[in-house]
């Protein structure tokens, strides 16, 4: 089977042809750890975790790196605001990020590089850019301007190839700082000076710290190589972050491409509005996990194609939870089987076609329903295929009985209350009080609980 991916660089779906089929390399931009991450940060983590799973199903070795940005002005500002050491902040929110991503069933990347562990590599790259004429240190007489090193955008003829912007559009899109020490307004910072009260490292240009874009370039080079197969991230990173990564890496590495494939997920809207700080409509993953199982959030993210915009709402989350209840209900009481990936199945073929998760999820539902209606060897075969597809999607990872014990909010019946009602209904039937038995069934239905009677007894699921 062939894997096809949409390449943001060429603006078309292409056959994925790796640099080395025995060693696939993929990098995704991770979080800047100064707060809990929002659902917009979770989307690329889940999407590219799924890409990682698909790649591992095709190739023998995949090296997936997702970084942690632990030095940034936002973190410094948070540290100053709270009067807390910056290392305490980055440790707290790095660990919170890992916990959140584990709850969303994302696999641990092969490499999780921290920016502050790669300062020597960053300095080396900046020096290479200066030596090759692609960067310059400021020579301003103003003390505040000294110690900056900037990338010279005009030195790279094909700058803007990824975002397809001309120089004027790039300036407008980046909302660049008009600084007197810049030779060209669109030039961007590689290294900046640090005050005595700010984190900093010694360098040929004085004590300072790296620019945001530089960090990823250095970490990719160290852990994955000069040119990688796939670079991934949110659509909002295309410009200027990814464009500047390309500039740094390509110019430092004598014109080599940073990545052959660029993948970007679409934006997330909240209740029909773009998620933004100005609107105050951010949804933190940490908060959502107090209301919904992580698998519900993952299901919602995968229910839309990764390149499309996605609208997040309570109604969508509640609907996803009910759908997962139904799917778990289909396989409840059926013996699980070892996963077998059906490489000719519609679900897997959809994933090979630019990671079409909505189609794959539909197939997951179909397989679960079919398994519920089948028996014997046919049922076992369907359950094995279901498990194989579910593993790649990162869904249906719990025992069905465990799934139905999850509390559904203050206004919903607990598992114990439901079981007590079922026992009361059974007793009413034994007492031939069928009116009471029907009344209990209806009460449970009104509370969102569906009873399913069979020869083996009564099972229940959320409506």
C-alpha positions as CSV (number, residue, x, y, z in Angstrom):
1,X,0.0,0.0,0.0
2,X,1.2,3.5,-0.8
3,X,1.1,6.4,1.8
4,X,0.0,9.7,0.4
5,X,0.4,13.0,2.4
6,X,-0.5,16.6,1.7
7,X,2.7,18.6,1.5
8,X,2.2,22.2,2.6
9,X,5.4,23.1,0.6
10,X,4.0,22.0,-2.7
11,X,0.3,22.6,-1.9
12,X,-0.7,19.1,-3.1
13,X,-1.1,15.5,-2.0
14,X,2.0,13.5,-2.8
15,X,3.3,9.9,-2.6
16,X,5.5,9.8,0.6
17,X,8.9,8.7,-0.5
18,X,11.3,8.6,2.5
19,X,15.0,9.6,2.5
20,X,15.8,6.2,4.0
21,X,13.0,3.6,4.2
22,X,14.8,2.0,7.1
23,X,14.8,5.2,9.2
24,X,11.9,7.6,8.9
25,X,12.4,11.0,10.7
26,X,9.6,13.3,11.8
27,X,9.6,16.4,14.0
28,X,6.6,18.2,15.5
29,X,6.8,21.5,17.3
30,X,5.9,21.1,21.0
31,X,4.6,23.6,23.6
32,X,6.2,26.6,25.2
33,X,5.8,25.6,28.9
34,X,4.6,28.6,30.8
35,X,1.0,27.5,31.4
36,X,-1.3,24.5,30.9
37,X,-1.9,23.7,27.2
38,X,-5.2,24.5,25.5
39,X,-7.1,22.3,23.1
40,X,-5.4,24.0,20.2
41,X,-2.1,22.6,21.4
42,X,-3.6,19.2,21.8
43,X,-4.8,18.9,18.2
44,X,-1.3,18.7,16.6
45,X,-0.2,16.3,19.4
46,X,-3.0,13.9,18.7
47,X,-2.9,14.4,14.9
48,X,0.8,13.8,14.6
49,X,0.7,11.0,17.1
50,X,-1.7,9.3,14.7
51,X,0.7,10.0,11.8
52,X,3.5,8.4,13.9
53,X,1.3,5.3,14.4
54,X,0.6,5.1,10.7
55,X,4.3,5.5,9.8
56,X,5.2,2.7,12.3
57,X,2.7,0.4,10.6
58,X,4.5,0.9,7.3
59,X,8.2,1.3,8.1
60,X,10.5,-0.7,10.4
61,X,11.9,2.3,12.3
62,X,10.5,5.7,12.8
63,X,12.2,8.4,14.9
64,X,9.6,11.0,16.1
65,X,10.8,14.1,18.0
66,X,8.6,16.6,19.7
67,X,10.4,19.4,21.6
68,X,9.8,21.4,24.7
69,X,10.5,25.1,24.5
70,X,11.7,26.0,28.0
71,X,13.4,29.3,27.3
72,X,11.2,32.1,25.9
73,X,10.1,35.6,26.8
74,X,6.7,34.4,27.8
75,X,8.2,32.1,30.4
76,X,10.5,34.8,31.6
77,X,7.5,37.2,32.0
78,X,5.6,34.5,33.9
79,X,8.5,34.0,36.2
80,X,8.8,37.7,36.9
81,X,5.0,38.1,37.3
82,X,4.8,35.3,39.9
83,X,8.3,35.8,41.4
84,X,9.0,32.1,40.9
85,X,12.2,30.6,39.5
86,X,11.9,29.9,35.8
87,X,13.0,26.3,36.3
88,X,10.1,25.7,38.7
89,X,7.7,27.0,36.1
90,X,9.1,25.0,33.2
91,X,9.2,21.8,35.2
92,X,5.6,22.2,36.4
93,X,4.1,22.8,33.0
94,X,6.3,20.3,31.2
95,X,5.0,17.6,33.5
96,X,1.5,18.8,33.2
97,X,1.8,18.6,29.4
98,X,3.1,15.1,29.5
99,X,0.2,14.1,31.8
100,X,-2.4,15.7,29.5
101,X,-1.0,14.0,26.4
102,X,-0.9,10.7,28.1
103,X,-4.6,11.1,29.0
104,X,-5.2,11.7,25.2
105,X,-3.5,8.3,24.5
106,X,-0.6,9.9,22.6
107,X,2.5,7.7,22.5
108,X,5.8,9.0,24.0
109,X,7.9,10.4,21.2
110,X,11.3,8.8,20.6
111,X,13.0,12.1,21.3
112,X,11.8,14.9,23.6
113,X,14.5,17.6,23.4
114,X,14.5,20.6,25.7
115,X,15.7,23.8,24.2
116,X,18.0,24.7,27.1
117,X,19.9,21.4,26.6
118,X,21.0,22.6,23.2
119,X,22.5,26.0,23.7
120,X,26.0,25.0,22.3
121,X,24.3,23.6,19.2
122,X,22.4,26.9,18.7
123,X,25.5,29.0,19.2
124,X,27.3,26.8,16.6
125,X,24.5,27.3,14.1
126,X,24.5,31.1,14.6
127,X,28.2,31.2,14.1
128,X,27.9,29.2,10.9
129,X,25.3,31.6,9.6
130,X,27.5,34.6,10.4
131,X,30.5,32.9,8.7
132,X,28.5,32.2,5.6
133,X,27.2,35.7,5.3
134,X,23.5,34.9,6.2
135,X,23.6,36.6,9.7
136,X,25.1,39.6,11.3
137,X,25.8,40.9,14.8
138,X,24.6,44.4,15.5
139,X,27.1,47.2,15.7
140,X,24.8,49.8,17.2
141,X,26.2,52.4,19.6
142,X,23.1,52.0,21.7
143,X,23.9,49.7,24.7
144,X,20.3,48.2,24.6
145,X,20.8,47.1,20.9
146,X,24.2,45.4,21.4
147,X,24.4,41.7,21.6
148,X,21.8,40.9,18.9
149,X,22.5,38.6,16.0
150,X,20.0,38.6,13.2
151,X,19.3,36.5,10.1
152,X,19.6,38.5,6.9
153,X,16.4,37.7,5.0
154,X,17.6,39.2,1.7
155,X,20.6,36.8,1.8
156,X,18.3,33.9,1.0
157,X,16.8,34.2,-2.5
158,X,14.0,31.7,-2.0
159,X,13.0,32.9,1.4
160,X,9.2,32.6,1.7
161,X,8.8,29.4,-0.4
162,X,6.7,27.7,2.3
163,X,4.3,30.5,3.1
164,X,4.3,31.8,-0.5
165,X,4.7,35.4,0.7
166,X,6.7,38.1,-0.9
167,X,8.9,40.3,1.3
168,X,6.3,43.0,1.9
169,X,3.7,40.4,2.9
170,X,6.2,38.7,5.2
171,X,6.8,42.0,7.0
172,X,3.1,42.6,7.5
173,X,2.4,39.0,8.5
174,X,5.1,38.8,11.1
175,X,4.2,42.2,12.6
176,X,7.9,42.7,12.8
177,X,9.6,45.0,15.3
178,X,11.0,48.1,13.6
179,X,14.4,48.3,15.2
180,X,17.3,50.5,14.3
181,X,19.8,47.7,14.6
182,X,18.2,45.8,11.7
183,X,19.7,46.1,8.2
184,X,16.3,45.0,6.8
185,X,12.9,45.3,8.6
186,X,12.1,41.6,8.0
187,X,15.4,40.3,9.5
188,X,14.7,38.1,12.6
189,X,16.6,37.5,15.8
190,X,18.8,34.5,16.2
191,X,20.4,35.6,19.5
192,X,19.4,38.3,21.9
193,X,21.1,39.8,24.9
194,X,20.0,39.0,28.5
195,X,20.0,41.3,31.4
196,X,21.5,40.2,34.8
197,X,17.9,39.3,35.9
198,X,17.2,37.1,32.8
199,X,18.4,33.6,32.0
200,X,21.4,33.8,29.7
201,X,24.5,31.9,28.4
202,X,27.9,33.1,27.3
203,X,28.4,33.4,23.6
204,X,30.8,35.1,21.1
205,X,28.2,38.0,21.1
206,X,27.9,38.4,24.8
207,X,25.7,36.8,27.4
208,X,22.3,36.1,25.9
209,X,19.7,33.6,24.9
210,X,18.4,32.1,21.6
211,X,15.6,33.4,19.4
212,X,12.5,31.1,19.3
213,X,13.0,30.0,15.7
214,X,16.6,29.0,16.2
215,X,15.7,26.4,18.9
216,X,13.9,24.0,16.6
217,X,16.5,24.2,13.9
218,X,19.3,23.2,16.3
219,X,17.4,20.4,17.9
220,X,16.3,18.9,14.6
221,X,19.9,18.9,13.3
222,X,21.2,17.2,16.4
223,X,18.6,14.5,16.8
224,X,17.4,13.8,13.3
225,X,19.8,15.2,10.8
226,X,20.3,18.1,8.3
227,X,17.2,17.0,6.2
228,X,14.3,15.1,7.7
229,X,11.3,13.4,6.1
230,X,8.4,15.2,7.8
231,X,8.2,18.5,9.8
232,X,4.8,19.0,11.4
233,X,2.9,21.6,13.4
234,X,-0.2,23.8,13.5
235,X,-1.1,26.0,10.5
236,X,-0.4,29.1,12.6
237,X,3.3,28.2,12.6
238,X,3.8,28.3,8.8
239,X,4.8,31.9,9.0
240,X,7.0,33.1,10.5
241,X,8.2,30.1,12.6
242,X,8.5,27.4,10.0
243,X,9.6,29.8,7.3
244,X,12.4,31.0,9.6
245,X,13.4,27.5,10.6
246,X,13.9,26.7,6.9
247,X,16.0,29.8,6.4
248,X,18.3,29.0,9.3
249,X,18.7,25.3,8.7
250,X,19.1,25.5,4.9
251,X,21.6,28.4,5.0
252,X,23.6,26.8,7.8
253,X,23.7,23.5,6.0
254,X,24.8,24.7,2.5
255,X,21.4,24.8,0.9
256,X,20.1,21.4,2.1
257,X,16.3,21.2,2.5
258,X,15.2,21.2,6.2
259,X,12.3,18.8,5.4
260,X,10.9,17.1,2.3
261,X,7.3,17.1,3.7
262,X,5.6,19.8,5.7
263,X,2.3,18.9,7.4
264,X,0.1,21.4,9.2
265,X,-3.2,20.9,11.1
266,X,-6.0,23.4,10.8
267,X,-7.2,25.8,13.5
268,X,-9.7,25.1,16.2
269,X,-12.7,27.3,16.8
270,X,-14.7,27.5,20.0
271,X,-18.4,27.6,19.6
272,X,-18.0,29.0,16.2
273,X,-15.4,31.6,17.1
274,X,-11.7,31.5,16.5
275,X,-10.0,30.6,19.7
276,X,-8.0,33.6,20.9
277,X,-6.7,35.3,24.0
278,X,-8.6,38.5,23.2
279,X,-11.9,36.6,23.2
280,X,-10.9,34.7,26.4
281,X,-12.3,31.5,24.9
282,X,-9.4,29.2,25.4
283,X,-10.2,25.7,26.6
284,X,-7.4,24.2,28.7
285,X,-7.0,20.4,28.2
286,X,-6.4,20.1,32.0
287,X,-9.9,21.6,32.6
288,X,-11.6,19.5,29.9
289,X,-10.1,16.3,31.3
290,X,-12.0,17.0,34.6
291,X,-15.3,16.8,32.6
292,X,-14.5,14.2,29.9
293,X,-12.3,11.2,29.5
294,X,-9.2,11.8,27.4
295,X,-10.5,9.3,24.8
296,X,-13.5,11.6,24.2
297,X,-11.2,14.5,23.4
298,X,-9.1,12.4,21.1
299,X,-12.2,11.1,19.3
300,X,-13.4,14.6,18.7
301,X,-10.0,15.7,17.4
302,X,-9.8,12.8,15.0
303,X,-13.5,13.1,13.9
304,X,-12.5,16.0,11.6
305,X,-9.8,15.8,8.9
306,X,-6.6,17.2,10.3
307,X,-6.2,19.9,7.6
308,X,-9.7,21.3,8.1
309,X,-10.8,23.9,10.7
310,X,-12.6,22.3,13.6
311,X,-15.3,23.7,15.8
312,X,-15.2,22.7,19.5
313,X,-18.3,22.8,21.6
314,X,-19.9,21.1,24.5
315,X,-22.5,19.6,22.2
316,X,-19.7,18.0,20.1
317,X,-18.0,16.6,23.2
318,X,-21.2,15.2,24.6
319,X,-22.1,13.7,21.2
320,X,-18.7,12.0,21.0
321,X,-19.0,10.6,24.4
322,X,-22.4,9.0,23.5
323,X,-20.9,7.6,20.3
324,X,-18.0,6.0,22.2
325,X,-20.6,4.6,24.7
326,X,-22.4,3.0,21.7
327,X,-19.2,1.5,20.3
328,X,-18.0,0.2,23.7
329,X,-21.6,-1.1,24.1
330,X,-21.3,-3.1,20.9
331,X,-18.2,-5.0,22.1
332,X,-19.2,-5.3,25.7
333,X,-19.2,-8.9,26.8
334,X,-17.3,-10.1,23.7
335,X,-13.9,-11.7,24.3
336,X,-11.1,-9.4,23.1
337,X,-8.7,-10.6,20.4
338,X,-5.1,-9.9,19.6
339,X,-4.9,-7.0,17.2
340,X,-4.5,-7.8,13.5
341,X,-4.2,-4.9,11.1
342,X,-6.2,-5.4,8.0
343,X,-4.1,-3.6,5.4
344,X,-6.8,-4.0,2.8
345,X,-9.6,-2.7,5.0
346,X,-11.3,0.6,4.3
347,X,-10.2,2.1,7.6
348,X,-6.5,1.5,7.0
349,X,-6.7,2.6,3.4
350,X,-8.3,5.8,4.5
351,X,-5.4,6.5,6.9
352,X,-2.9,5.9,4.1
353,X,-4.8,8.5,2.1
354,X,-3.5,11.7,3.9
355,X,-4.6,10.4,7.3
356,X,-8.3,10.4,6.7
357,X,-9.4,9.8,10.3
358,X,-13.1,10.5,9.8
359,X,-13.4,7.6,7.4
360,X,-11.3,5.4,9.6
361,X,-13.6,6.2,12.6
362,X,-16.6,5.3,10.6
363,X,-15.1,2.0,9.8
364,X,-14.3,1.5,13.5
365,X,-18.0,1.9,14.2
366,X,-19.0,-0.5,11.5
367,X,-16.6,-3.2,12.7
368,X,-17.8,-2.9,16.3
369,X,-21.5,-3.1,15.2
370,X,-20.7,-6.1,12.9
371,X,-18.9,-7.9,15.7
372,X,-21.9,-7.4,18.0
373,X,-24.1,-9.2,15.5
374,X,-21.7,-12.0,14.6
375,X,-20.8,-15.2,16.3
376,X,-17.9,-17.7,16.6
377,X,-15.0,-17.4,14.2
378,X,-16.5,-14.5,12.3
379,X,-16.9,-12.5,15.5
380,X,-13.3,-13.3,16.6
381,X,-12.0,-12.1,13.2
382,X,-13.9,-8.9,13.3
383,X,-12.7,-8.2,16.9
384,X,-9.1,-8.7,15.8
385,X,-9.5,-6.3,12.9
386,X,-11.3,-3.8,15.1
387,X,-8.4,-4.0,17.6
388,X,-5.8,-3.4,14.9
389,X,-7.6,-0.3,13.6
390,X,-8.3,1.0,17.1
391,X,-4.6,0.8,18.0
392,X,-3.6,3.0,15.1
393,X,-6.3,5.5,16.0
394,X,-5.5,5.4,19.7
395,X,-9.2,4.6,20.5
396,X,-11.0,1.8,22.3
397,X,-8.1,1.4,24.6
398,X,-10.1,0.5,27.7
399,X,-12.0,-2.5,28.8
400,X,-15.7,-1.9,28.1
401,X,-16.7,-2.6,31.7
402,X,-14.1,-0.1,32.9
403,X,-15.3,2.5,30.4
404,X,-18.8,2.4,31.7
405,X,-17.7,3.1,35.3
406,X,-16.6,6.7,34.4
407,X,-18.7,9.3,36.2
408,X,-20.7,11.4,33.8
409,X,-21.2,14.6,35.7
410,X,-23.1,15.6,38.9
411,X,-26.5,15.1,37.3
412,X,-25.9,11.6,36.0
413,X,-26.3,8.3,37.8
414,X,-23.2,6.5,39.0
415,X,-22.5,2.9,38.1
416,X,-23.5,1.8,41.6
417,X,-26.9,3.6,41.3
418,X,-27.6,2.0,37.9
419,X,-26.7,-1.5,39.1
420,X,-29.0,-1.0,42.1
421,X,-31.8,0.0,39.8
422,X,-31.2,-3.0,37.6
423,X,-31.3,-5.3,40.7
424,X,-34.5,-3.7,41.8
425,X,-36.0,-4.3,38.3
426,X,-34.9,-7.9,38.4
427,X,-36.6,-8.4,41.7
428,X,-39.8,-6.7,40.4
429,X,-39.9,-9.1,37.5
430,X,-39.4,-12.1,39.8
431,X,-42.3,-10.7,41.9
432,X,-44.3,-10.5,38.6
433,X,-44.6,-6.8,39.2
434,X,-44.1,-6.0,35.5
435,X,-45.5,-2.4,35.8
436,X,-42.7,-1.6,38.3
437,X,-40.1,-3.2,36.2
438,X,-41.2,-1.2,33.2
439,X,-41.2,1.9,35.3
440,X,-37.6,1.4,36.4
441,X,-36.6,0.8,32.8
442,X,-38.2,4.1,31.8
443,X,-36.7,6.0,34.7
444,X,-33.2,4.7,33.6
445,X,-33.9,5.7,30.0
446,X,-35.0,9.2,31.1
447,X,-31.6,9.4,32.9
448,X,-29.8,8.5,29.7
449,X,-29.3,4.8,30.5
450,X,-30.4,2.1,28.0
451,X,-31.0,-1.5,29.2
452,X,-30.3,-4.4,26.9
453,X,-31.8,-7.8,28.0
454,X,-30.4,-11.1,26.8
455,X,-30.2,-14.7,27.9
456,X,-27.0,-13.8,29.7
457,X,-28.7,-11.1,31.7
458,X,-29.1,-7.4,31.5
459,X,-26.4,-5.0,30.3
460,X,-26.6,-1.2,30.2
461,X,-25.0,1.6,28.3
462,X,-25.3,5.4,28.2
463,X,-27.8,6.7,25.6
